Amino acid sequence: MGKRTGRPRGRPKGSLGKARVAFEEKLAAKAARVAKLTKGAFKGDAHDYLMSIYKDPKMAQTDRIDAAKAALAYEKPKLSAVQMSGNLGLTHEEQLEKLK
């Protein structure tokens, strides 16, 4: 190792390297280009878009039903089978007696 001078060596912790800064600049430029191309597009996510369709009374009934079907999986979780473990029908005292 070299002589200790009291000055830190290398890049400070948490700062970005040149490659990362260049990548983020390219990413920002691409995002700006996409935003320009999609001006006037829906600003929410896919679920918000589906909700806006099925809640709109001006839309055709078939379109509203299709949007509601697609959005249903995001709004209500599906039931799944689970294995139950436990002592059905035993009172607390009976369970304690069984453990003794």
C-alpha positions in Angstrom: 0.0 0.0 0.0 1.0 3.5 -0.5 1.7 6.3 1.9 -1.2 7.6 3.9 -1.9 11.2 3.0 -5.3 11.7 4.7 -7.0 12.2 1.3 -9.5 9.6 0.3 -8.7 7.5 -2.7 -11.1 6.5 -5.5 -14.7 7.4 -5.9 -16.7 8.3 -2.8 -19.2 5.7 -1.6 -22.6 6.0 -3.2 -21.5 8.2 -6.1 -22.1 7.0 -9.6 -19.4 6.0 -12.1 -19.0 7.4 -15.6 -20.6 4.3 -17.2 -23.7 4.5 -14.9 -24.1 8.3 -15.5 -23.9 7.7 -19.3 -26.4 4.9 -19.1 -28.9 7.0 -17.1 -28.5 9.9 -19.6 -29.3 7.5 -22.5 -32.2 6.1 -20.5 -33.6 9.6 -19.8 -33.3 10.5 -23.5 -35.2 7.3 -24.6 -37.9 8.0 -22.0 -38.3 11.5 -23.3 -38.6 10.2 -26.8 -41.2 7.6 -25.8 -43.2 10.2 -23.9 -43.2 12.5 -27.0 -44.4 9.6 -29.2 -47.2 8.6 -26.8 -48.5 12.0 -26.0 -52.1 11.8 -24.9 -51.8 8.2 -23.8 -53.4 6.9 -20.6 -51.3 7.9 -17.6 -52.2 5.0 -15.3 -51.3 1.3 -15.2 -53.1 -1.5 -17.0 -55.5 -2.1 -14.1 -56.5 1.5 -14.0 -57.1 1.4 -17.7 -59.3 -1.6 -17.4 -61.3 0.0 -14.6 -61.8 3.1 -16.7 -63.3 1.0 -19.4 -65.7 -1.1 -17.3 -66.9 1.8 -15.3 -67.6 4.0 -18.3 -71.3 3.7 -19.1 -70.7 5.1 -22.6 -68.6 2.0 -23.6 -70.3 -1.0 -25.3 -71.6 -3.6 -22.8 -69.5 -6.3 -24.3 -66.3 -4.2 -24.0 -67.1 -3.4 -20.4 -67.7 -7.1 -19.6 -64.4 -8.1 -21.2 -62.5 -5.4 -19.3 -64.2 -6.4 -16.0 -63.2 -10.1 -16.6 -59.6 -9.0 -17.2 -59.5 -6.8 -14.2 -61.1 -9.3 -11.8 -57.9 -11.2 -11.2 -56.3 -8.0 -9.8 -59.2 -7.0 -7.7 -60.3 -10.3 -6.1 -57.7 -12.9 -5.3 -58.6 -16.5 -6.3 -59.3 -18.9 -3.5 -56.8 -21.7 -3.1 -56.9 -25.0 -1.3 -55.0 -25.2 2.0 -54.4 -28.1 4.2 -55.8 -27.6 7.7 -54.0 -28.9 10.7 -55.5 -28.8 14.1 -57.8 -30.6 16.5 -61.3 -30.0 15.4 -64.0 -30.6 17.9 -61.7 -30.6 21.0 -62.0 -27.9 23.6 -59.0 -26.1 25.0 -59.1 -28.3 28.2 -59.3 -31.5 26.1 -56.3 -30.4 24.1 -54.3 -29.7 27.3 -55.3 -33.1 28.7 -54.1 -34.7 25.4 -50.7 -33.0 25.8 -50.1 -34.5 29.3 
